[in-house]
Amino acid sequence: MRPLLPVLALAGLLAAAVTGCTASTVRLSGAEHRAPSATYYLALGDSLAQGVQPDATGVSLPTQDGYANQLYAILHRSQPGLHLVKLGCTGETTGSMIRGGSCRYQGGSQLAAAVGFLRAHRGQVSLITLDIGANDPYSCVIKPSLAKLASCVASFVPEAGQNLNTILTRLRQASPGTKLVAMNYYLPTLAEWRDGWVGEMIARASELAADGYNSVLGRVYQAHHVPVANVFSAFNSSDFGSDVTVPRFGSLPRNVAAICQWTWACAAAPRGPNQHANQAGYQVITRAFLAAGAS
């Protein structure tokens, strides 16, 4: 997801991020030992796939606390030969994932790099996760106006659906039997609720637009038999009906409270406002992936 503040450009080369876990040996026969066969978890998408969060100065940077690292740590317990490869790119859209964007990849784009990796490691990739599409309707997601919401849906949604179909087709062709799990999105714009009645209107309109957008992406995933981690629901994104008291923010609708608790969207400067998940929010996303079958 695109940061609110300027960020350092990511040089997103094919980088295996193996987090301090040591592969144990397996007894074969007698005194013979052999390390477990190498397998891979490939994390694709935008900045969420890199675990991006703002640092103390407000600069959004990749961390080891994102959902990919958390999911990898869980999977590694039962798959000691598993390695994590993160190819996500900050600001990536469905279009730039296909054609190339701000990050540099072997092959010119994240999708080309992913396809190359899958072909080079055929039969060794046990899991692919994908989060892509949040940056396509950029004008709707970051500081939107009510007038922009309708035009955003009309302009960006069909193209994003077509691009997503291309992405999934090429991933399936490169590695037909690999488990692929995608996610939909939470809604940082709900934080606008705290800015008076205009903010409340923007929050409600944004929820309707986001729900429709997620449904469009969901139909593409369904057509490719890709299970979806329902992050939108995990963040209670449609629940304006019940209030929750949040320290420092007071009483808020449950969906707004989730955004304030699990992202940096309500944080004070310099860290906020920033729409990326915090560590607790990435844990919620991780649980959603596990519930969708990424285990």
PLY file of the C-alpha trace (Angstrom):
ply
format ascii 1.0
element vertex 295
property float x
property float y
property float z
element edge 294
property int vertex1
property int vertex2
end_header
0.00 0.00 0.00
1.29 3.48 -0.89
2.58 5.49 2.10
1.18 8.91 3.06
4.66 10.38 3.51
7.61 10.20 1.05
9.48 6.90 1.32
12.83 5.56 0.18
12.65 3.75 -3.15
12.83 -0.02 -2.69
15.43 -1.90 -4.71
13.28 -5.03 -4.74
15.68 -7.64 -6.12
14.95 -11.31 -5.49
15.88 -11.40 -1.80
15.42 -14.44 0.37
14.60 -13.27 3.89
15.40 -16.20 6.15
14.65 -15.19 9.74
17.15 -16.72 12.11
15.66 -20.21 12.02
18.11 -23.07 11.71
17.10 -26.16 9.78
17.34 -29.29 11.90
18.67 -32.59 10.62
16.55 -35.67 10.00
17.73 -39.20 10.80
17.58 -41.45 7.75
19.26 -44.70 8.73
21.95 -45.50 11.24
24.29 -42.53 11.66
23.35 -40.95 8.32
21.91 -37.44 8.53
20.63 -35.02 5.93
19.24 -31.49 6.13
15.57 -31.10 5.16
14.94 -30.39 1.49
14.66 -26.70 0.71
11.16 -25.37 0.07
9.98 -21.81 -0.41
7.20 -19.45 0.62
6.90 -16.67 -1.97
5.26 -13.43 -0.75
4.04 -11.16 -3.56
2.25 -7.82 -3.62
2.61 -4.29 -2.36
4.15 -2.80 0.78
2.09 -5.02 3.10
3.95 -8.03 1.67
7.15 -6.31 2.85
5.75 -5.54 6.32
6.21 -1.80 5.85
5.68 0.47 8.87
6.67 4.08 9.63
9.81 4.60 11.70
10.20 7.21 14.44
10.76 9.95 11.83
7.71 8.95 9.79
9.56 7.21 6.96
7.82 4.01 5.84
10.28 1.15 5.68
10.14 -2.68 5.39
10.18 -4.55 8.70
10.39 -8.12 9.91
6.99 -7.77 11.63
4.75 -8.04 8.57
2.29 -10.82 7.88
4.74 -12.66 5.60
7.36 -12.93 8.34
4.78 -13.87 10.95
3.24 -16.49 8.68
6.66 -17.84 7.80
7.59 -18.21 11.48
4.45 -20.29 12.07
4.96 -22.48 8.99
8.65 -23.02 9.69
7.86 -24.90 12.88
6.50 -27.83 10.85
8.57 -27.17 7.70
12.17 -26.74 8.88
13.50 -26.53 5.32
11.21 -23.62 4.43
12.67 -20.32 3.20
10.88 -16.98 2.83
11.25 -14.94 -0.38
9.61 -11.50 -0.32
9.12 -9.72 -3.65
6.56 -7.09 -2.62
7.05 -3.48 -3.70
5.84 -0.29 -2.01
3.25 1.45 -4.18
2.80 -1.54 -6.48
-0.43 -1.64 -8.47
-1.89 -4.47 -10.51
-0.56 -2.69 -13.59
2.97 -2.03 -12.34
3.20 -5.61 -11.08
2.80 -6.71 -14.71
4.72 -3.96 -16.53
7.23 -2.85 -13.91
7.25 0.14 -11.58
9.47 1.74 -8.94
11.19 -1.49 -7.85
13.81 -3.21 -9.97
13.41 -6.90 -10.71
15.09 -9.48 -12.84
12.84 -9.67 -15.89
11.61 -6.09 -15.46
8.60 -6.58 -13.17
7.54 -8.31 -9.99
5.38 -10.73 -11.94
8.24 -11.62 -14.30
10.54 -12.19 -11.32
7.92 -14.34 -9.59
7.32 -16.43 -12.71
11.07 -16.86 -13.16
11.48 -17.96 -9.56
8.60 -20.43 -9.79
10.01 -21.99 -12.95
13.53 -22.18 -11.52
12.19 -23.84 -8.34
9.45 -25.99 -9.83
8.04 -28.33 -7.21
9.84 -26.54 -4.35
7.45 -23.64 -3.70
4.87 -24.72 -1.13
3.01 -21.42 -0.74
2.42 -18.14 -2.58
0.61 -15.24 -0.88
-0.62 -12.23 -2.81
-1.89 -8.81 -1.82
-2.35 -6.44 -4.74
-4.91 -3.86 -5.82
-5.05 -1.38 -2.93
-2.94 1.18 -4.79
-4.95 1.07 -8.03
-7.78 3.37 -6.87
-5.19 5.64 -5.23
-7.29 8.80 -5.39
-10.06 7.03 -3.45
-7.88 5.61 -0.71
-5.75 8.56 0.38
-7.54 11.72 1.50
-10.48 11.25 -0.88
-13.29 13.64 -1.67
-16.83 12.41 -2.04
-16.81 13.46 -5.70
-13.79 11.25 -6.46
-15.26 8.06 -5.07
-17.74 7.41 -7.89
-15.25 8.22 -10.65
-12.66 6.01 -8.95
-14.94 3.00 -9.01
-15.83 3.59 -12.66
-12.23 4.12 -13.82
-10.02 1.82 -11.80
-12.06 -1.23 -10.85
-12.48 -2.82 -14.32
-8.80 -2.35 -15.20
-7.68 -3.75 -11.84
-9.86 -6.83 -12.37
-8.38 -7.43 -15.83
-4.83 -6.99 -14.54
-5.46 -9.34 -11.64
-6.75 -11.96 -14.05
-3.47 -11.66 -16.00
-1.39 -11.96 -12.84
-3.19 -15.07 -11.62
-3.12 -16.72 -15.03
0.65 -16.33 -15.33
1.29 -17.52 -11.77
-0.90 -20.59 -12.31
0.82 -21.37 -15.61
4.26 -21.11 -13.99
3.38 -23.32 -11.03
-0.01 -25.07 -11.44
0.04 -27.11 -8.24
1.35 -24.52 -5.80
-0.97 -23.32 -3.03
-1.87 -19.68 -3.67
-3.75 -17.59 -1.11
-4.68 -13.93 -1.64
-6.12 -11.25 0.62
-8.57 -8.38 0.41
-8.02 -5.11 2.23
-8.85 -3.17 5.34
-9.88 0.47 4.90
-7.53 3.15 6.29
-9.92 5.89 5.13
-12.20 5.00 8.05
-9.88 7.16 10.15
-11.55 10.17 8.46
-14.54 9.49 10.74
-12.81 11.49 13.48
-12.90 14.71 11.38
-16.51 15.70 11.94
-19.60 15.08 9.85
-17.78 15.43 6.53
-15.28 12.81 7.69
-18.15 10.55 8.74
-19.70 10.84 5.28
-16.36 10.06 3.62
-15.87 7.04 5.89
-19.31 5.63 5.07
-18.98 6.24 1.33
-15.47 4.76 1.33
-16.71 1.62 3.07
-19.33 1.07 0.39
-16.79 1.64 -2.39
-14.19 -0.61 -0.75
-16.72 -3.38 -0.20
-17.65 -3.26 -3.87
-14.02 -3.15 -4.97
-13.10 -6.13 -2.80
-16.06 -8.00 -4.28
-14.78 -7.39 -7.81
-11.31 -8.67 -6.89
-12.92 -11.56 -5.02
-14.76 -12.71 -8.12
-11.49 -12.83 -10.05
-9.87 -14.87 -7.28
-12.87 -17.21 -7.22
-12.62 -17.74 -10.98
-9.03 -18.92 -10.47
-9.95 -21.02 -7.41
-7.80 -18.84 -5.14
-8.93 -18.66 -1.48
-9.04 -15.15 -0.03
-7.98 -14.06 3.45
-10.89 -11.85 4.46
-8.94 -8.98 6.02
-11.81 -6.58 5.29
-14.03 -8.52 7.69
-11.23 -9.25 10.17
-10.89 -5.47 10.62
-14.69 -5.16 11.17
-14.68 -2.78 8.21
-18.47 -2.57 7.81
-19.38 -2.31 11.49
-20.47 1.27 12.16
-23.13 0.05 14.55
-21.30 -0.69 17.81
-18.98 1.68 19.65
-15.67 0.78 21.27
-13.67 2.91 23.68
-10.08 3.27 22.49
-7.40 4.83 24.73
-6.39 8.29 23.46
-9.21 8.30 20.90
-12.35 7.84 23.01
-15.54 6.15 21.79
-15.45 5.10 18.14
-17.44 2.78 15.86
-15.93 -0.70 15.90
-14.52 -0.43 12.38
-12.90 2.96 13.07
-11.53 1.64 16.36
-9.91 -1.30 14.53
-8.16 1.08 12.13
-6.89 3.20 15.01
-5.71 0.16 16.99
-4.25 -1.95 14.17
-2.78 0.64 11.79
-0.89 3.93 12.00
-3.78 5.83 10.34
-4.79 7.60 13.58
-1.26 8.06 14.96
0.12 11.50 15.66
2.96 12.95 13.63
5.64 12.13 12.73
4.66 8.43 12.55
1.16 9.16 11.43
-1.16 9.41 9.82
0.07 6.38 7.89
-2.19 3.66 6.50
0.15 0.71 7.04
-0.70 -1.91 9.63
1.20 -1.98 12.90
2.50 -5.22 14.40
-0.90 -6.04 15.93
-2.60 -5.35 12.61
-0.19 -7.63 10.77
-1.06 -10.32 13.31
-4.73 -9.92 12.38
-3.81 -10.29 8.71
-1.70 -13.36 9.49
-4.63 -15.02 11.25
-6.84 -14.24 8.25
-4.35 -15.98 5.95
-4.24 -19.02 8.22
-8.04 -19.15 8.31
-8.06 -19.08 4.48
-5.80 -22.13 4.29
-2.26 -20.72 4.17
-0.85 -23.43 6.42
0 1
1 2
2 3
3 4
4 5
5 6
6 7
7 8
8 9
9 10
10 11
11 12
12 13
13 14
14 15
15 16
16 17
17 18
18 19
19 20
20 21
21 22
22 23
23 24
24 25
25 26
26 27
27 28
28 29
29 30
30 31
31 32
32 33
33 34
34 35
35 36
36 37
37 38
38 39
39 40
40 41
41 42
42 43
43 44
44 45
45 46
46 47
47 48
48 49
49 50
50 51
51 52
52 53
53 54
54 55
55 56
56 57
57 58
58 59
59 60
60 61
61 62
62 63
63 64
64 65
65 66
66 67
67 68
68 69
69 70
70 71
71 72
72 73
73 74
74 75
75 76
76 77
77 78
78 79
79 80
80 81
81 82
82 83
83 84
84 85
85 86
86 87
87 88
88 89
89 90
90 91
91 92
92 93
93 94
94 95
95 96
96 97
97 98
98 99
99 100
100 101
101 102
102 103
103 104
104 105
105 106
106 107
107 108
108 109
109 110
110 111
111 112
112 113
113 114
114 115
115 116
116 117
117 118
118 119
119 120
120 121
121 122
122 123
123 124
124 125
125 126
126 127
127 128
128 129
129 130
130 131
131 132
132 133
133 134
134 135
135 136
136 137
137 138
138 139
139 140
140 141
141 142
142 143
143 144
144 145
145 146
146 147
147 148
148 149
149 150
150 151
151 152
152 153
153 154
154 155
155 156
156 157
157 158
158 159
159 160
160 161
161 162
162 163
163 164
164 165
165 166
166 167
167 168
168 169
169 170
170 171
171 172
172 173
173 174
174 175
175 176
176 177
177 178
178 179
179 180
180 181
181 182
182 183
183 184
184 185
185 186
186 187
187 188
188 189
189 190
190 191
191 192
192 193
193 194
194 195
195 196
196 197
197 198
198 199
199 200
200 201
201 202
202 203
203 204
204 205
205 206
206 207
207 208
208 209
209 210
210 211
211 212
212 213
213 214
214 215
215 216
216 217
217 218
218 219
219 220
220 221
221 222
222 223
223 224
224 225
225 226
226 227
227 228
228 229
229 230
230 231
231 232
232 233
233 234
234 235
235 236
236 237
237 238
238 239
239 240
240 241
241 242
242 243
243 244
244 245
245 246
246 247
247 248
248 249
249 250
250 251
251 252
252 253
253 254
254 255
255 256
256 257
257 258
258 259
259 260
260 261
261 262
262 263
263 264
264 265
265 266
266 267
267 268
268 269
269 270
270 271
271 272
272 273
273 274
274 275
275 276
276 277
277 278
278 279
279 280
280 281
281 282
282 283
283 284
284 285
285 286
286 287
287 288
288 289
289 290
290 291
291 292
292 293
293 294
